[in-house]
Amino acid sequence: MKFLMTYQQNAGAPPPTPQQMMAIAAFGEKSAKAGVLLMQGGLVRPTTGIKVRSEQGRFSVTDGPFAETKELIDGFALIEVKSREEALAVAKEFMALAGDGTGEVLQVFEPGAVPPSR
């Protein structure tokens, strides 16, 4: 099962220390070698992304930055584990290293799989 994990540092919190960054990098290396971590990355703050929208057959594009954005995702990881419980364990271990913040653990729908019931 694949999961997309997101992480957002709490507003006003100091950036990670060099020691935290080293611990996060070591965690990433360990997880990649174990076949759990498929991809990870950090995102630029404030977000300089592009918002896209599709509504009634019309596609629109709005360029960033979006300074008014209240919730920014600082980082993400795509992992592959055997269960939801394993995904939560990976998220818990990561957040213990990264510090105070919030995130989501979202199951990735894979072709041929039955999506979980809501």
Contacts in CASP RR format, 6 or more apart in sequence:
PFRMAT RR
TARGET T0000
AUTHOR 0000-0000-0000
METHOD contacts of the structure
MODEL  1
MKFLMTYQQNAGAPPPTPQQMMAIAAFGEKSAKAGVLLMQGGLVRPTTGI
KVRSEQGRFSVTDGPFAETKELIDGFALIEVKSREEALAVAKEFMALAGD
GTGEVLQVFEPGAVPPSR
1 80 0 8 1.000
1 81 0 8 1.000
1 82 0 8 1.000
1 83 0 8 1.000
1 84 0 8 1.000
1 87 0 8 1.000
1 107 0 8 1.000
1 108 0 8 1.000
2 38 0 8 1.000
2 78 0 8 1.000
2 79 0 8 1.000
2 80 0 8 1.000
2 107 0 8 1.000
2 108 0 8 1.000
2 110 0 8 1.000
3 78 0 8 1.000
3 79 0 8 1.000
3 80 0 8 1.000
3 81 0 8 1.000
3 84 0 8 1.000
3 87 0 8 1.000
3 105 0 8 1.000
3 106 0 8 1.000
3 107 0 8 1.000
3 108 0 8 1.000
4 76 0 8 1.000
4 77 0 8 1.000
4 78 0 8 1.000
4 104 0 8 1.000
4 105 0 8 1.000
4 106 0 8 1.000
4 108 0 8 1.000
5 76 0 8 1.000
5 77 0 8 1.000
5 78 0 8 1.000
5 79 0 8 1.000
5 87 0 8 1.000
5 90 0 8 1.000
5 91 0 8 1.000
5 94 0 8 1.000
5 103 0 8 1.000
5 104 0 8 1.000
5 105 0 8 1.000
5 106 0 8 1.000
6 73 0 8 1.000
6 75 0 8 1.000
6 76 0 8 1.000
6 103 0 8 1.000
6 104 0 8 1.000
6 106 0 8 1.000
7 73 0 8 1.000
7 74 0 8 1.000
7 75 0 8 1.000
7 76 0 8 1.000
7 77 0 8 1.000
7 94 0 8 1.000
7 95 0 8 1.000
7 98 0 8 1.000
7 101 0 8 1.000
7 102 0 8 1.000
7 103 0 8 1.000
8 71 0 8 1.000
8 72 0 8 1.000
8 73 0 8 1.000
8 74 0 8 1.000
8 75 0 8 1.000
8 101 0 8 1.000
8 102 0 8 1.000
8 103 0 8 1.000
9 15 0 8 1.000
9 16 0 8 1.000
9 74 0 8 1.000
9 98 0 8 1.000
9 99 0 8 1.000
9 100 0 8 1.000
9 101 0 8 1.000
10 100 0 8 1.000
10 101 0 8 1.000
10 102 0 8 1.000
13 99 0 8 1.000
13 100 0 8 1.000
13 101 0 8 1.000
16 24 0 8 1.000
16 98 0 8 1.000
16 99 0 8 1.000
20 97 0 8 1.000
20 98 0 8 1.000
20 99 0 8 1.000
23 97 0 8 1.000
24 94 0 8 1.000
24 97 0 8 1.000
24 98 0 8 1.000
27 93 0 8 1.000
27 94 0 8 1.000
27 97 0 8 1.000
28 37 0 8 1.000
28 40 0 8 1.000
31 37 0 8 1.000
31 79 0 8 1.000
31 90 0 8 1.000
35 80 0 8 1.000
36 79 0 8 1.000
36 80 0 8 1.000
36 81 0 8 1.000
36 90 0 8 1.000
37 77 0 8 1.000
37 78 0 8 1.000
37 79 0 8 1.000
38 78 0 8 1.000
38 79 0 8 1.000
38 80 0 8 1.000
39 77 0 8 1.000
39 78 0 8 1.000
40 75 0 8 1.000
40 76 0 8 1.000
40 77 0 8 1.000
40 78 0 8 1.000
41 75 0 8 1.000
41 76 0 8 1.000
41 77 0 8 1.000
42 74 0 8 1.000
42 75 0 8 1.000
42 76 0 8 1.000
43 72 0 8 1.000
43 73 0 8 1.000
43 74 0 8 1.000
43 75 0 8 1.000
43 76 0 8 1.000
45 72 0 8 1.000
45 74 0 8 1.000
46 65 0 8 1.000
46 66 0 8 1.000
46 67 0 8 1.000
46 69 0 8 1.000
46 72 0 8 1.000
47 64 0 8 1.000
47 65 0 8 1.000
47 66 0 8 1.000
47 69 0 8 1.000
47 72 0 8 1.000
47 73 0 8 1.000
48 64 0 8 1.000
48 65 0 8 1.000
49 63 0 8 1.000
49 64 0 8 1.000
49 65 0 8 1.000
49 66 0 8 1.000
50 61 0 8 1.000
50 62 0 8 1.000
50 63 0 8 1.000
50 64 0 8 1.000
51 61 0 8 1.000
51 62 0 8 1.000
51 64 0 8 1.000
51 66 0 8 1.000
52 59 0 8 1.000
52 60 0 8 1.000
52 61 0 8 1.000
52 62 0 8 1.000
53 59 0 8 1.000
53 60 0 8 1.000
53 62 0 8 1.000
54 60 0 8 1.000
73 103 0 8 1.000
77 94 0 8 1.000
78 108 0 8 1.000
79 87 0 8 1.000
79 90 0 8 1.000
81 87 0 8 1.000
81 90 0 8 1.000
84 105 0 8 1.000
84 107 0 8 1.000
87 105 0 8 1.000
87 107 0 8 1.000
88 105 0 8 1.000
91 103 0 8 1.000
91 105 0 8 1.000
95 101 0 8 1.000
95 103 0 8 1.000
107 116 0 8 1.000
109 115 0 8 1.000
END
